[in-house]
Amino acid sequence: MEYIIPRVVLAGTNSGCGKTTVTCAILQALVNRKLKVGAFKCGPDYIDPMFHSRVIGVKSSNLDLFFFQENTLKYLLAKNGSGRDISVIEGVMGFYDGMSLTTTTASTYEISQVTQSPVVLVVAAKGASLSILATIQGFLNFCPDHQICGVILNQCTATTYSVLEKEIQTRFTGKVQPLGFLPVMPECSLESRHPGLITAAEVQVLREKLQNLSVQAEETINLDGLLALATTSSSISCEAIKLPRQQEPVRIAVARDNAFCFYYEDSLDALREMGAELVPFSPLSDQELPPDIQGLYLGGGYPELHAERLSENNAMRTSVKTALEQGIPCIAECGGFMYLTESISEFPMVGFLPGKSFDAGKLIRFGYVHLKANHDNMLCKSGEEISGHEFHYWDSENHGSSFTSSKASGKSWKCVHATQQLYAGYPCFHFYSNPGFAVNFYNACLKERYRHD
């Protein structure tokens, strides 16, 4: 099928150049114009999409060529961009940066190539002048088939931009449009913390910051030029990914609060499309699991920052442990896995799984992994695989051994506690990487429903 999706990629020269700030400023400004705006994030990141969602009021989706085959990626872009006046795709790291130091694999560049999307390069301009043009020239020359059509200068003065705008037009003979700038705005800083920016719910006066950024964007970024550039996008050609619509619905409790907030919205939508009702609850503040549920999903987040409150909520810990002991199907990723262990630091947790979770004082695992099942389990048969990723500074005494996790470098290790009712471990995954995992989880929840009917 062919889909018309007006879109633009906002790519950075490097991490820290300000592409998230520029993206949020543009998204808020477009929303203030009463436009229907879609948002996407390249790569596996959870946090930038949370910012996007807080800005535009709808979900932001991930586009990732390690997780997805090309058709799947294009389908998710078409599905979530349908009916939007413009979709803004925020890049990851630097434009050409891929899975290793020497490849563009899974980079923003590769995603722009697969989707044939026009690219606007965000360049950090503070403390530079003519060197900015050298940077732009280098990006244009590095891969001649790039889709770079425009440039936005971040942390640039009006005086500098007025000169460089003309120079960009002259030197690049109209091949790259100067589309404006943002000045230094320390009052609108989006503070950083691993594994990226802090969560949207924690940013002080986020709304005020975003409105201030949008006012500035309306003044100094050529939003009409961006909108016009988005309309030059070629159509998206892809086959729809069809998930089975189950005859019976199930209710799945999903932990959603400041401690557990890392989810891929397309993964949750996959469960909904099959017929699931997702019931949010808070391990921090609720006293027990929602009633009449047949499944449990504990995502990642920052349980270590809320360990004392989680531990003090003994009623919820007991409710979760009882449900697990009774066989409720459960997915617990990263922080969700830590919650099921005996303790996080000195604070007692659910205690369903053996071992304690502790601060390792350094980054333990980072990056993409392939997960291969070592035995049959709730999500798959022995030998089946799914792509995943890890990013955590905390570790646990017992990682499990139900899956083998391997990196492109060849390094591998055992991980994950998995049974016919459980997946619990540090690796996180996206259901659209292997939709069979979603189907199998749903079927496990159906069995739980039938068991109690």
N, C-alpha and C positions, 0 to 999 in steps of 0.2 A: 504493500500500500504506500501511497505517497501522502506526505503530510507537509503543510506549509507552516513553518514555525519561525517567525521572526526572532532572531537571536544574535547575541554578540558575546564573545569570550573576553573577559578582563584578565589578562595574564600579567604576571610580574616578572621583572628582571631577576628577582631573587626573593627568598623569604625575608620578610621584614621591610620590603619596599613600600608597604602601605596599601596593598591591593584590597585587603578586607575593609579598611577604612574607606577607600574610594568606592568599593562595591556597595557598602551600606549607605554611603552618601547618595549614590546614584539611585539605588532602590527606593530609598525614602522620598527622594525628589520626584521620581516617577509615580509613586503611589500618591503623593500629594497632588499630582496632576490628574488624579482619578483614573489612571490607566490600570488595566489588568496586567499584572506583572508576575512572571514566573522566575524562580531562582534555582540555580544548580551549583554544586560544588564538585570540582574535579578531585578525585582521590577518595580515601577512606575516612576523611575527617568527619567527626560528629559536631564539632563546636561551631564552625563557621555556618553550617546550615541552621543552627539554633539562632544565630544572629539574624540570618536571612528571614527566618520564620517570624521572629519578633518584629522585624521591620515591616514585612509585607502582609502578615496575618494569615498566610497559608504555608504549607509545608515547603521545604527546600529538599531537593533530591540530589543524590550522589551519582556522578558519572565516573566510572572506574574501569579501565581496560585490563586490569589484573583480575578484578572480580567478574567482569562480564565479557561475553563474546560480543563482537561488533554489532550484530543484529540486536542483541539484548540492550546494549547501551543506546542504540538509536531508537529502539522502541520506548525505553523509559524517558528519553528526551522528548519524543513525539507525544507520548501519553500525558506527561506532566506539563508540557508546553502548549498543549492544545487549547485553543480559545484565548490565549494570552496576546496582548498587544506587543509584548516583547518579553523574551526570556534572557536573563543575565546569567552567564556561566562564569563563576569565579574559578580561576586557575589554582594550581597547587605548586608550591615552591617557585623556582624559576621556570620560565616558559619551556625550556628544553630539558629540564631536570627529570630524569626517569628513575627506574628502580635501582640502578647502580650509578657509580660516578662517571661511567663512560657510555651510557645508553639513553635514548629517548623513550624507551619502552614504558608505557603507562603514563607518559608525561602529558602536560597540558597541550603541548605541540601535537602529540599523537592523537589526542581526543579532537582537537580542532581539525586535523586532517581527516579523520574517520567521519566526522559530522559535517565537514566542509563549512565550518562556521567562521565568519570574519572575526579577527582578533584585534583588540586594542591593548597596546602594551603600556603598563603602568611603570613609570621610571621615577626612582627617588632622585630628586633634583637638589636637595639641600647640600650646600657647600660645593656646587659644581656649576659650570656654565657650558663652554664649548665641548667639554668631555661628555655631556649628555648626548650630543649628536653622535659622538664616536660610539657610545653605547648603543644607540639606536641603529647605527650603521652596522655594528657587529651582529646584532640580532637579525637584521635583514640579510646579511651575507652568509650567516652560518648554515642555514638550510634554504636554498633558493625557492623551495616550494611552500614556504611559510604562508600563512593566511593573514599576516599582520597588515592592517589597513589604517590604523590610527594609533595615536599616542596621547597619554595623559601624564602630566608631570605632577608628582606629589611633593609636598613641602617645598613649593616654589613661590617666589615673590612675583607680584604682578609686573614689576619692572623687568625682571629677568624673562618672564614668559612673553612679554610683548616683543622682546628682541628675538627670542628663540623660536617663537611661532613663525615669524617671517623666514628665519633661517631654515627651519624644517621644511617649509613649503618650497623654498628655493633649492636646497640641496637634494631633496628627494623628489623633486619635480612632480609633486602632486600624488605620488604613489602612496604616501603616508599622510593622513590628515592629522594636524594638531587639533585635539579635541578639548583642550582646556587644562586647568590645573586646580589643585587645592593648595592653599598656603599652609604654613605651620599652624596647627590648632591644638596646642597642649591641653586646652580645656575639654577637648573632645577625644582625648586619648582613650583607646580601648586596651586596657592593661593586659599584659601577657602572663601566662602561667602554663606549665605543662598540662596537657599535651598540645597547647596552642594558646588560644585566648581563653579567658575565664568564661564560665557559662553565662548565657544571656541573663538568667535570673539574678546573677550576682553583680552585674555591672551597675555601679552607682549612677543614678539618674540617667539610665540608658535612653529613655525616651527624649529627654532634653538634649542629650548629646546628638542623637540621630537627627532631631529637628534642626539643630544648629548646623550639622553637617549638610543637611539637605538644602538649607537656605544658601549656604556657601556654594554648593554644587549648582544650584539654579543660577547663581551669579557668574561663576567662573568655569563651568563645564558646559560644553556645547551639547546639551541633552537632545536637541532637535537633530543634530548631526549623528548622535548615537542611534536615535530612532530610525533615521534614514538609512544608516549603515546596516541596521538589523534587517531591514526589508530587502536587502540585497542577498540574503542567505538563500542558498539553493534548497530545494525541497528535500525532505528526509524520506528515504525509501527503506522500508523494513517490513518484516512479518510480525504480526502480533504474537505475544507470548500468552497463551491461554492456559489458565489454571483451572482445574476441575471444580465446578460448583457442587459442593456437597449437598446431599439431600437433607441432612440434619444439621442444625446450627450447634455451635459450642460456645461456651463463655470462658474466656481466657483472661485471668487477672494479670495486669501489666504494672509493674512498679514504676511510678513516675513522681519523683519529687527531687529535692536538691541533691540527694545522695545517689539516686538512680535516674539518669536522664539521657543516656547514650543509646539511641535506637536509630536504625535506618527506617525512615517512614515508609519507604517502598516495601520493606519486609513486613511491616505491620499491615500495610494495605493488601499484601498477598494473602495474609490470613483472613482479612475482611472479605476479599473477593471470593474466597472459598466458602464463606458463610459464618465466620467467627464474629462474635461480639467481644470486643476488647474492653475490659473493665479496669480503669485506672485505680490504683490505690497507693497509699504512702506507708512504707515501712517505718518512716520517721514519726508520723502522727496518728495513723489509724491503729485501732486496738486489735483488729483481726482481719483476715483475708475476706474479700467480698463473698457473699453467700452464693451457693449454687454455681460454683465454677468447676470446669473440667480440665483446666490447664493453668500454668503459672510461668510467667516470663520475667526474669530478673536481669535487666540490662546492666551495662557498665555505668560509670559515673565517678563519684568521689566519696565512697562510703568511709574512707579513712578520715576525711575531714569532719564527718558526722558520726564517728564511731561511738562516742559517749552517748549521744541521744539514741542511736540505734540499739545500743546495749541496754539502756534504761527502759526501752519499750519491750519489756519482757513478755507482755501479752502477745504482741505481734510475733516475736521470735518463737514463742510456743505454738502459735497458730500455724506458722510456716513449717516448723519441724513436724507437727502432727500431720499436716497435709502431705508432706513428703513421705513420712513413715507409712501413710495409708495408700501411697502409690500414685499421687497426682502427677501427671506428666509435667516436666519442668525443664526450661532452658535457663541457665544462669551463666552469663558471660562476664568475664573479668571482675568488675566490682560486685556483680551479682554472685559470682562464685565465691569471692572473699566473704560475703555475707553468710554463706552456708557453712563456712569452716568454723572451727572451735572459737577463734577469736581474731580480732583485728587489733594489733598491738596488745595492750593489756585488757581490752574490753571484750567480754564474752559476746559471741554472736549466736547464730542458730545452732551450730554444733551438729549438723546432720552429716557433715563430711569430716574426716580426720585431719588433724594438722592445724597449725596456727598461721595467720598471715602477718607479715612484718615488713617494716620499712627497710629496704635494702640499701638506701642511701645513694643509689645510682640507678640509671636506666638499665633495667634488666633485659627487656626484650623490646625491639622496635622493628616494625616493618612487616612486609607481606610474607605469608606462609601458605604452603599447601598442607591441608589436613587429610590424612588417610586413615580410615577406620581399621583398627586392629581386630575387631570382632563385631558381630551384629549388635545393633543398638537401636534406640528409639528413632534416630534420624536416618539411619542408612544400614546397608549390609556391609559385612567385612570387605575391605578393599576399595570401597567407594570413597570419593574425594569431594572436597569443597575448598574453595579459596578463602583465606581469612587474613587477619592481621593482628598484631599485638603491639601495645604501647603501655608499659607500666613500670613504675619505680618500686612498687611493692611486690613481694614474693610470698610464697606459701611453702610450708614444709612438705606438703603432699600434693603434687600436681595431677595425679592420676596417670593412667597408662593406656587408655582406651583408644587413643589416636596417636599417630606419629606425625609430628609437625616438621616440615622441612623448608629450608630456604633455597633460593637460587644458587647460593654459594656451595650447596651440598651439605651444609650442617643440618643435623636433624636431632630430635629429642622426643621422648614420650610425654604425653600430656592428656588431660581431660579425664574426668570421671564420667563414664557413660554406661547406662543400663537400658532396659526396655522402657523406663520411665524418666530418664534423666540425661541431660547434657550439661556438665558443669566444668568450666575451665577458663583459663585466661584468653585463649583465642576467640576473637569475635568474627562473625561471618554475616554475609548478606544472602537472604533467601534466593535472590535472583541469580546468584552464582551457581546454585544447583536447586531449582525449584522443587525437586523431589524431596529435599529436606523439609520444606514447608508442608508438603502433602503428607509426609510421614508424621510430622508433629501433629497436624490436624487429625490424622487417623488415630493417633494415640489418645488424643483428647476425646474423640468419638467413642473409643473403647471405654474410657473412663465414664462417659455419660451412660453408655449402655450398662455398665457395671452397677450403676445406681438406679437405673430405671426399674 
